[in-house]
Amino acid sequence: MNPIKRVQVVSSLVEGTSINAMVRIRGADNHMIINMLEDMGCAFSAHLHRNVRGLRVRHLQCDEI
């Protein structure tokens, strides 16, 4: 998948578009999208592990995404 299409897929996923909708809208392969999600999760986990340390959190608010 070319870099432009990868950015479009990631942007749509971040906005909450379903995998099935991504297959229809972007013409991407279902398994490719799932693999991208796995890669993104691993990269984000590594980023947090390296960069987010020693926080003193009293209140934490997250939305459903």
Backbone as a ProteinNet text record, in pm:
[ID]
protein_1_A
[PRIMARY]
MNPIKRVQVVSSLVEGTSINAMVRIRGADNHMIINMLEDMGCAFSAHLHRNVRGLRVRHLQCDEI
[TERTIARY]
86	0	90.2	58.4	142.2	123.7	220.7	216.2	93.9	48.4	-68.7	-192.7	-209.8	-325.7	-317.5	-196	-179.2	-222.1	-183.6	-223.1	-374.8	-437	-582.7	-651.4	-600.8	-658.9	-643.1	-523.6	-500.3	-588.3	-598.3	-682.4	-828.1	-876.1	-1015	-1036.2	-939.9	-952.3	-953.6	-869	-864.4	-998.1	-1065.6	-1195.7	-1308.8	-1277.5	-1378.8	-1446.6	-1394.5	-1452.1	-1425.1	-1524.8	-1508.3	-1418.7	-1367.9	-1281	-1358.5	-1480.2	-1560.3	-1586.3	-1611.3	-1631.8	-1503.2	-1388.5	-1260.9	-1237.8	-1277.7	-1263.7	-1347.5	-1468.5	-1556.7	-1510.3	-1477.3	-1445.6	-1308.8	-1208	-1070	-1021.9	-1098.6	-1057.2	-936.8	-917.9	-804.7	-844.4	-745.3	-767.1	-794.6	-890.8	-931.3	-812.9	-736.1	-623.1	-513.4	-496.3	-395.9	-431.8	-560	-604.8	-582.7	-614.7	-595.1	-446.6	-362.1	-217	-167.6	-220.8	-183.6	-223.8	-342.9	-388	-294.2	-253.1	-160.3	-26.4	25.5	152.1	139.9	26.8	5.3	0.8	-66.5	-74.5	61.5	142.9	278.3	364.8	355.3	434.2	390.3	259.8	209.2	248.4	240.9	281	428.6	512.6	656.1	681.4	609.2	623.8	587.1	474.4	433.4	534.8	583.8	680.4	808.9	851.8	974.8	953.9	839.1	823.6	731	646.6	552.4	593.1	660.4	714.5	689.2	671.4	667.8	554.1	440.7	329	256.3	219.3	134.9	-4	-90.5	-223.4	-325.9	-400.4	-509.9	-641.8	-659.5	-782.8	-743.7	-812.3	-787	-921.9	-933.2	-1057.9	-1027.7	-1102.3	-1085.7	-1222.5	-1224.2	-1350.5	-1349.8	-1456.7	-1472.8	-1371.9	-1309.9	-1213.3	-1083.3
-117.5	0	123.3	218.5	338.4	427	512.5	594.1	685.2	738.3	827.4	750.3	630.5	548.8	504.9	474.9	437.5	551.3	673.7	790.4	807	787.6	798.5	693.5	571.3	463.6	494.2	534.4	565.2	681.5	785	900.4	859.2	775.8	730.5	642.8	556.3	471.3	554.4	657.3	745.1	816	846.3	913	816.9	687	590.5	514.3	521.9	447.4	298.4	215.2	71.2	10.9	-106.8	-176.1	-209.4	-257.4	-290.7	-167.9	-53.7	70.1	110.2	87.5	120.6	36.7	-89.5	-176.5	-121.3	-78.4	-24.4	112	202.8	341.3	352.3	294.4	312	201.2	92.3	-18.2	-92.9	-85.8	-152.2	-295.1	-379.6	-518.1	-527	-608.5	-625.9	-666.7	-765.2	-814	-707.5	-627.9	-522.4	-417.1	-383.7	-285.6	-339.9	-466.4	-527.2	-530.2	-562.9	-562.3	-421.6	-320.9	-181.6	-144.1	-185.6	-157.4	-220.1	-342.9	-409.8	-336.3	-297.5	-223	-89.7	-20.5	108.8	90.2	-14.6	-40.9	-67.4	-145.8	-175.5	-49.3	31.4	155.9	252.4	264.4	355.7	307.8	178.1	122.4	149.5	131.1	156.9	305.4	391.6	536.7	574.3	523.8	554	500.4	380.6	320.1	403.9	459.5	540.3	681.2	742.4	885.8	928.2	840.5	879.9	808.2	882.4	825.9	920.9	864.5	941	1042.8	1014.8	1108	1088.1	1199.9	1193.9	1237.7	1141.4	1167.3	1160.2	1267.9	1267.4	1235.1	1285.9	1262.6	1226.9	1129.4	1089	1076.4	1138.4	1131.4	1080.6	979.8	922.2	911.9	928.5	904	762.3	725.6	586.3	543.6	637	600.3	569.8
0	0	0	-84.5	-93.1	30.5	59.6	182.5	191.1	80.2	82.8	125.1	70.5	106.4	252.2	300.5	441.4	533.4	498.1	578.1	576.7	461.7	452.7	538.9	535.4	616.2	765	807	948.1	992.5	911.1	945.7	963	873.2	884	1006.2	1036.2	1154.8	1282.2	1287.2	1404.6	1423.8	1314	1321.7	1357.3	1363.5	1406.9	1295.2	1174.6	1064	1083.9	1059.1	1079.4	971.7	1001.7	905.9	779.2	794	675.3	589.6	653.4	577.1	505.9	571.2	507.8	383.3	388.6	271.6	156.7	185.9	81.6	32.1	124.3	87.1	21.5	82.4	36.8	-55.8	-65.5	-150.1	-95.4	35	99.5	136.9	151.8	190.4	340.6	377.9	517.7	605.2	561.9	641.1	651.9	547.5	550.4	656	665.4	765	905.3	926.6	1058.5	1094.2	997.7	1023.2	1054.4	984.5	1013.6	1155.4	1198.4	1335.1	1437.7	1411	1502.2	1507.8	1391.9	1386.7	1459.2	1439.9	1507	1657.9	1703.6	1846.8	1908.6	1839.9	1889.6	1893.1	1787.4	1781.6	1890.6	1912.2	2014.6	2153.7	2176	2304.9	2332.5	2231.9	2248.3	2274.4	2204.8	2225.3	2368.7	2417	2554.2	2654.5	2631.5	2722.6	2731.1	2617.4	2614.2	2669.3	2644.3	2665.7	2779	2826	2931.6	3059.3	3145.9	3270.1	3386.9	3502.7	3626.4	3638.9	3577.9	3588.9	3721	3780.7	3900.4	3858.2	3840.3	3786.4	3898	3912.2	4009.4	3941.1	3820.1	3744.5	3600.4	3545.7	3408.8	3339.1	3223.4	3148.3	3008	2964.9	2831.4	2765.5	2634.5	2564.6	2509.8	2440.4	2397.7	2291.7	2222.5	2119.1	2185.7
[MASK]
+++++++++++++++++++++++++++++++++++++++++++++++++++++++++++++++++

